[in-house]
Amino acid sequence: MFDWLKYDNIVKKGYENEEKQISEFLKRHIEKNAQIRELPIFNKPDQEILNRIEAMDIPAHGRDSLEVARELVDDVFEHAMLIQHPRFYSFVASAVSPYSLAGSILTDIYNVHAGGWELAPCAGLIEEKLVKWMGSCAGYGSDKVGGVFLSGGSMANMSAMVAARDSRLTPEEFSKGMVYFSDQTHSSNEKGLRIIGFRNDQIVKIPTDDRFVIRTDLLEEAIVRDLAAGKRPFAIIGNIGTTNTGSIDPLDEMGKIAKKYNLWFHIDGAFGASILISPIYRNLAKGVELSDSLSWDTHKWLMQTYSCSTLVVKDKSTLLNSFTEHPEYLADVNSSEHNDSWDLGPEMSRPHRAIKLWYTIQATGTNMLAELIEYSFFNANLVKKDLKKLPWWKIISEPSCGTINFRYEPEGFSDEQINTLTDRISKEIIESGFAYIVTTTLRGKKTLRMCIINANTTEDDLHKTIALLNEIAVRETEKMRAS
């Protein structure tokens, strides 16, 4: 039988231990962050650690909590990729604001349920205000703007497509529905469409031009062709900041096409939508105001801890139409004045992801965050300048949204040999522990990709990284020539 008094004592002891743990580990984290530039990016776990975790049982009786916490820090967290490192240039990873961390800790401590308005009205108001602010950044002037914070771009993009489907198609037309986006669009869009029931032949990838942005002439041709074949085009997806190249599609042209054919226009801004807060670079997203919905991951470029993504729509009734359910067990907590978050997206039980972004913006202001965006553009151009000074380096995609692709093309090497060389350069710089740079493939060419959006990355970091890349490239080229 459950012994409540015993349990109560365990809980009290647990809180006492947690106070010590949080203080100890937060201090350790701060000290580590202060010297992060001198640390290797990845302290890979050895086999002994992996074996030790593998051998652990799921216990019937608990162990000392301080021991468990130290095991987690020493064996798990200390052996994860240090993506906050200023020379971690891969994926789309940013430094984390201490205010986001504080907001995240507070959210976890208070364990706010963010599903319904009545459960946490003040927290709900913060989320609502942030959604409206993000909508205003996108030029959504209507008072109908709404949205919801979600786990990431994958959920935001999929939820947008649910709203698009329900807005533009009848259930009988689902099997004929067609969606269009560029061959550089993030894979989450295709995956999400399949999850909500669309076949591969209903998903049309449009080729991109030499700037890696969608060819709108081919987009319109595909729409016209499918209409003539009796299909039902219903949505197009544009990009602000593709993952591969940071490219921004011609949103103005796409918006006009969407209006012409009455298509839902969604913009995947998971990575690049943060440029909308920059008075200098927001003009690159001209046409965003023509869209019906926008995904925006602030855990990518606005220094938030995972996860903190937002889906913003011009007309919140489209989300309510797709996601509203009013079961009897929620009757007493449904809000009549405000929209409940569980009616705006797929989640019911959900953490309050907006709090940490609110904390960050209130503590720093938007001007500093805008300067971070602008600094990222500066740094990507700095890399280009450094590469231009060295022989055999070729820019494959121009700097955009802090991202640049390039590769070493020594004389006499075939494309296949250069692809192999590129892999070797990436492997060597990663193994050095100095910087983390992986490859991607553009037009069949293996390239080195640098995404430089970390606020802690300095000009010196970049100069040294390019110098080391060149040193490795020259050395590996000599080895390949010799073999």
C-alpha positions in Angstrom: 0.0 0.0 0.0 1.2 3.5 -0.8 2.8 5.1 2.3 2.0 8.8 1.8 4.2 10.0 4.8 7.2 8.1 3.5 6.6 9.6 0.1 6.2 13.1 1.5 9.6 12.8 3.3 11.2 11.6 0.1 9.9 14.6 -1.8 11.1 17.0 0.9 14.5 15.4 0.8 14.5 15.5 -2.9 13.8 19.2 -3.0 16.7 19.8 -0.6 19.0 17.7 -2.8 17.8 19.5 -6.0 18.6 22.8 -4.5 22.2 21.7 -4.0 22.3 20.1 -7.4 21.0 23.0 -9.3 23.4 25.4 -7.6 26.4 23.1 -8.1 25.7 22.3 -11.8 24.7 25.8 -12.7 28.0 27.1 -11.3 29.8 24.4 -13.3 27.9 25.3 -16.5 28.8 29.0 -16.1 32.5 28.2 -15.5 32.5 25.9 -18.6 30.8 28.5 -20.7 33.4 31.1 -19.7 36.2 29.0 -21.2 34.2 27.4 -24.0 36.5 28.7 -26.7 39.4 26.6 -25.3 37.3 23.4 -25.2 37.1 20.7 -27.9 33.7 20.7 -29.6 33.0 17.1 -28.9 34.3 15.0 -26.0 33.3 11.7 -27.4 32.4 9.1 -24.8 34.7 6.0 -24.7 33.3 2.5 -24.8 33.7 2.1 -21.0 31.1 4.9 -20.4 28.7 3.4 -23.0 29.1 0.0 -21.4 28.4 1.4 -18.0 25.1 3.0 -19.1 24.2 -0.1 -21.1 24.7 -2.3 -17.9 22.4 -0.1 -15.8 19.0 -1.6 -14.8 15.7 0.2 -14.4 15.6 0.0 -10.6 12.7 -1.1 -8.5 14.1 1.0 -5.6 15.7 4.4 -6.0 19.3 5.4 -5.5 21.0 8.5 -4.1 19.8 11.4 -6.2 23.0 13.3 -6.0 24.9 10.3 -7.4 22.4 10.0 -10.2 22.7 13.7 -11.1 26.5 13.5 -11.2 26.4 10.4 -13.4 24.1 12.3 -15.8 26.4 15.3 -15.9 29.7 13.3 -16.1 28.6 10.5 -18.4 25.9 12.0 -20.5 25.9 15.8 -20.8 29.7 16.2 -20.8 29.9 13.8 -23.7 27.3 15.5 -26.0 28.2 17.7 -28.9 28.9 21.2 -27.7 26.7 23.0 -30.2 27.0 26.3 -28.3 30.7 26.3 -29.1 31.7 29.5 -31.1 33.3 27.3 -33.8 30.5 24.9 -34.2 29.5 25.9 -37.8 27.2 23.0 -38.7 23.5 22.5 -38.8 21.7 25.7 -37.6 22.9 26.0 -34.0 23.2 29.2 -32.0 24.5 30.3 -28.6 21.9 30.3 -25.9 21.0 33.4 -24.0 21.3 33.1 -20.2 17.9 34.7 -20.0 16.4 31.9 -22.2 18.1 29.4 -19.9 16.6 31.2 -16.8 13.2 31.3 -18.4 13.4 27.6 -19.3 14.4 26.7 -15.7 11.5 28.8 -14.3 9.1 27.2 -16.7 10.2 23.7 -15.6 10.1 24.6 -11.9 6.6 25.9 -12.1 5.5 23.3 -14.6 3.0 25.6 -16.2 0.4 23.8 -18.4 0.0 25.9 -21.5 -2.8 24.0 -23.1 -5.8 26.2 -22.0 -6.1 29.9 -21.2 -7.8 29.3 -17.9 -5.0 27.2 -16.6 -2.5 30.1 -16.8 -4.1 33.3 -18.1 -1.0 35.5 -17.6 1.3 33.0 -19.4 -1.3 32.7 -22.1 -1.4 36.4 -22.6 2.4 36.4 -23.0 2.2 33.8 -25.7 -0.6 35.7 -27.4 1.4 38.9 -27.4 4.5 37.3 -28.8 2.5 35.7 -31.6 1.0 39.0 -32.5 4.4 40.7 -32.4 5.8 38.0 -34.7 2.9 38.5 -37.0 3.5 42.3 -37.1 7.2 41.6 -38.0 5.9 39.6 -41.0 3.6 42.4 -42.0 0.4 40.7 -41.0 -1.7 43.8 -40.4 -4.9 42.1 -39.5 -6.3 41.8 -36.0 -7.1 38.2 -36.9 -3.5 37.2 -36.5 -3.0 34.1 -34.3 -0.7 31.2 -33.8 0.9 28.8 -31.3 4.3 27.9 -29.9 5.3 24.4 -30.9 8.3 22.0 -30.5 10.0 22.9 -33.8 9.8 23.7 -37.5 8.6 20.2 -38.2 5.5 20.6 -36.2 4.9 24.2 -37.3 5.2 23.3 -41.0 3.0 20.3 -40.7 0.3 22.2 -38.7 0.4 24.9 -41.4 -0.3 22.3 -44.0 -3.2 20.9 -42.0 -4.7 24.4 -42.0 -4.0 24.8 -45.7 -5.6 21.5 -46.6 -8.7 22.2 -44.6 -8.9 25.7 -45.9 -8.6 24.9 -49.6 -9.9 21.4 -50.1 -13.0 19.4 -49.2 -12.4 16.0 -47.8 -13.4 14.5 -51.1 -10.6 16.5 -52.8 -7.8 15.4 -50.5 -6.7 12.6 -52.8 -6.2 15.2 -55.7 -4.5 17.9 -53.6 -1.1 19.1 -54.8 1.6 21.0 -52.9 4.7 22.8 -54.4 8.0 23.8 -53.1 11.7 24.1 -54.2 14.2 21.3 -54.2 16.0 23.1 -51.4 13.0 23.2 -49.0 13.6 21.5 -45.7 12.7 17.8 -45.5 10.3 18.4 -42.6 7.8 19.8 -45.1 7.7 16.6 -47.2 7.6 14.4 -44.1 4.8 16.4 -42.6 2.7 16.2 -45.7 3.1 12.4 -45.8 2.2 12.2 -42.1 -1.1 14.0 -42.8 -2.0 11.7 -45.6 -0.5 13.0 -48.9 1.3 10.7 -51.3 4.7 11.4 -52.8 3.1 12.1 -56.2 1.1 14.9 -54.6 4.3 16.7 -53.6 6.0 18.6 -56.4 9.6 19.8 -56.0 10.4 22.7 -58.3 14.0 23.2 -59.5 16.0 26.1 -58.2 18.2 28.6 -60.1 22.0 29.2 -59.7 21.2 31.2 -56.5 19.4 28.1 -55.1 16.0 29.8 -55.0 12.8 28.5 -56.6 12.2 29.1 -60.3 8.7 30.7 -60.3 8.3 30.2 -64.0 8.5 26.4 -63.5 6.3 26.7 -60.4 3.5 28.3 -62.4 3.9 25.9 -65.2 3.5 23.0 -62.8 0.3 24.5 -61.3 -1.2 25.1 -64.7 -0.3 21.6 -65.9 -1.9 20.0 -62.8 -5.0 22.0 -63.1 -5.4 20.9 -66.7 -5.0 17.3 -65.5 -7.9 17.6 -63.1 -5.8 17.9 -59.9 -6.3 20.3 -57.1 -3.3 22.5 -56.3 -3.9 24.0 -52.9 -0.6 25.2 -51.4 2.9 26.5 -52.1 5.8 26.7 -49.6 8.4 29.4 -49.8 11.6 29.7 -47.8 13.3 32.4 -45.7 16.7 30.8 -45.2 17.0 27.3 -46.5 19.1 24.9 -44.4 21.6 24.1 -47.1 22.4 27.6 -48.3 20.4 30.2 -46.3 18.7 31.1 -49.6 15.5 33.2 -49.6 12.9 32.5 -52.3 11.3 35.3 -54.4 8.4 35.6 -51.9 6.8 38.5 -53.7 6.4 36.5 -57.0 5.3 33.4 -55.1 2.7 35.4 -53.3 1.2 36.7 -56.5 1.1 33.2 -58.0 -0.7 32.0 -54.8 -3.3 34.7 -55.0 -3.8 34.1 -58.8 -4.6 30.5 -58.2 -6.2 30.8 -54.8 -3.4 28.7 -53.1 -2.4 28.8 -49.5 1.0 30.4 -49.2 3.1 29.1 -46.4 6.6 30.3 -45.6 9.1 28.0 -43.9 11.1 30.6 -41.9 12.2 28.2 -39.3 15.8 29.3 -39.8 15.7 32.7 -41.4 12.5 34.4 -40.2 14.6 36.1 -37.5 15.8 38.5 -40.2 12.4 40.1 -39.9 13.5 41.9 -36.7 16.5 43.5 -38.5 15.7 46.9 -40.1 18.7 46.3 -42.4 17.9 42.8 -43.7 14.2 42.4 -43.4 13.9 43.8 -46.9 15.3 40.5 -48.2 12.0 38.9 -47.2 9.9 41.2 -49.4 6.6 39.5 -50.0 6.4 37.7 -46.6 3.3 39.8 -45.9 1.5 38.0 -48.8 1.7 34.7 -47.0 -1.0 32.9 -45.1 1.3 31.3 -42.5 4.9 31.4 -41.3 7.0 29.1 -39.2 9.7 30.7 -37.1 12.2 28.8 -34.8 13.6 31.2 -32.3 15.8 28.3 -30.9 17.8 28.7 -34.2 18.8 32.3 -34.4 17.4 34.2 -31.4 19.4 32.3 -28.7 16.6 30.2 -27.2 17.0 26.8 -25.6 15.3 23.9 -27.4 12.6 24.0 -28.1 11.0 27.3 -29.1 9.2 27.4 -32.4 6.1 29.3 -33.5 3.5 29.0 -36.2 1.9 32.3 -37.1 -1.1 32.6 -39.3 -2.7 35.7 -40.8 -6.2 34.5 -39.8 -6.4 32.4 -36.7 -9.8 31.1 -37.6 -8.0 28.7 -40.1 -6.2 27.1 -37.1 -9.4 26.9 -35.1 -11.2 25.3 -38.0 -8.6 22.5 -38.1 -7.7 21.9 -34.5 -10.7 22.8 -32.3 -12.1 19.9 -30.2 -14.4 20.5 -27.2 -14.6 17.2 -25.2 -16.8 17.1 -22.1 -13.8 16.9 -19.8 -12.6 20.4 -20.9 -15.9 22.1 -20.7 -15.1 24.0 -17.5 -11.7 25.3 -18.7 -12.6 26.4 -22.2 -12.1 30.2 -22.6 -14.9 32.1 -24.4 -12.9 35.4 -24.6 -9.5 34.0 -25.6 -8.5 31.1 -27.8 -7.1 28.1 -26.0 -3.8 26.9 -27.4 -5.1 23.4 -27.7 -7.5 24.7 -30.3 -4.7 26.3 -32.3 -2.4 23.3 -32.8 -2.0 19.6 -32.4 -0.8 19.6 -28.8 -3.0 19.5 -25.7 -0.6 19.0 -22.8 2.4 21.3 -23.6 5.1 23.3 -21.8 5.0 27.1 -22.0 7.7 27.6 -24.6 7.0 31.3 -25.0 8.1 32.3 -21.5 11.9 32.0 -22.2 11.6 34.1 -25.4 9.6 36.7 -23.5 12.2 36.7 -20.7 15.0 37.2 -23.3 13.3 40.0 -25.2 12.3 41.8 -22.0 15.9 41.5 -20.6 17.8 42.4 -23.8 15.4 44.3 -26.1 15.0 43.5 -29.8 17.8 45.9 -30.9 20.5 43.6 -29.5 18.9 40.6 -31.2 18.7 42.5 -34.5 22.4 43.3 -34.2 23.1 39.6 -33.8 21.3 38.9 -37.1 23.4 41.6 -38.8 26.6 40.3 -37.2 25.9 36.9 -38.7 25.6 38.4 -42.2 28.9 40.2 -41.6 30.7 37.0 -40.5 29.6 35.0 -43.5 30.9 37.7 -45.8 34.2 37.7 -43.8 34.6 34.0 -44.6 34.1 34.7 -48.3 36.7 37.5 -48.2 39.2 35.1 -46.5 38.6 32.4 -49.0 39.0 34.8 -52.0 42.6 35.5 -50.8 43.6 31.8 -51.1 44.2 29.7 -54.3 41.8 26.9 -55.4 38.9 27.8 -53.1 35.6 28.2 -54.9 32.4 29.7 -53.5 29.5 27.4 -54.3 26.7 29.4 -52.7 27.0 33.1 -51.9 26.6 34.2 -48.2 23.0 34.3 -47.2 21.5 34.3 -43.7 24.9 33.8 -42.2 25.5 30.6 -44.3 28.1 30.0 -47.0 29.1 26.9 -49.0 32.5 26.4 -50.6 35.1 23.8 -51.6 38.7 23.3 -52.5 39.2 22.6 -56.2 42.8 22.0 -57.0 44.0 21.9 -60.6 43.8 18.5 -62.3 41.2 17.0 -59.9 38.0 15.5 -61.2 34.6 16.3 -59.5 34.7 12.8 -57.9 38.2 13.4 -56.5 37.1 16.8 -55.2 34.1 15.3 -53.5 36.4 12.8 -51.8 38.8 15.6 -50.8 36.0 17.6 -49.4 35.0 14.7 -47.2 38.5 14.3 -46.0 38.9 18.0 -45.2 35.6 17.9 -43.1 36.8 14.8 -41.3 40.2 16.2 -40.4 38.9 19.5 -39.1 36.3 17.8 -36.9 38.9 15.3 -35.5 41.1 18.3 -34.7 38.5 19.4 -32.2 39.1 23.0 -33.2 36.0 23.5 -35.4 33.0 21.5 -36.5 32.2 21.7 -40.3 30.2 19.0 -42.1 29.4 18.7 -45.8 26.3 19.0 -47.9 25.7 18.4 -51.6 24.7 21.0 -54.1 24.1 20.2 -57.7 26.0 17.0 -57.2 29.0 18.8 -55.7 30.1 17.9 -52.2 30.7 21.2 -50.4 31.8 22.5 -47.0 29.0 24.4 -45.3 29.5 27.0 -42.6 26.5 28.4 -40.7 27.8 31.3 -38.7 25.0 32.5 -36.4 26.6 32.1 -33.0 26.9 35.5 -31.2 30.2 34.3 -29.5 32.0 33.6 -32.8 34.7 36.2 -33.3 36.6 37.4 -36.4 39.7 35.7 -35.0 37.7 32.4 -34.8 36.9 32.7 -38.4 40.3 33.7 -39.6 41.9 30.8 -37.7 39.2 28.4 -39.0 39.8 29.3 -42.7 43.6 29.1 -42.2 43.3 25.6 -40.7 40.9 24.5 -43.5 43.5 25.7 -46.1 46.3 23.9 -44.3 44.3 20.7 -44.2 43.2 21.1 -47.8 46.8 21.5 -49.0 48.0 18.5 -47.0 45.2 16.2 -48.1 45.6 17.3 -51.7 49.3 16.3 -51.5 48.4 12.9 -50.0 45.9 12.2 -52.8 48.3 13.3 -55.5 51.0 11.0 -54.0 48.6 8.0 -53.9 
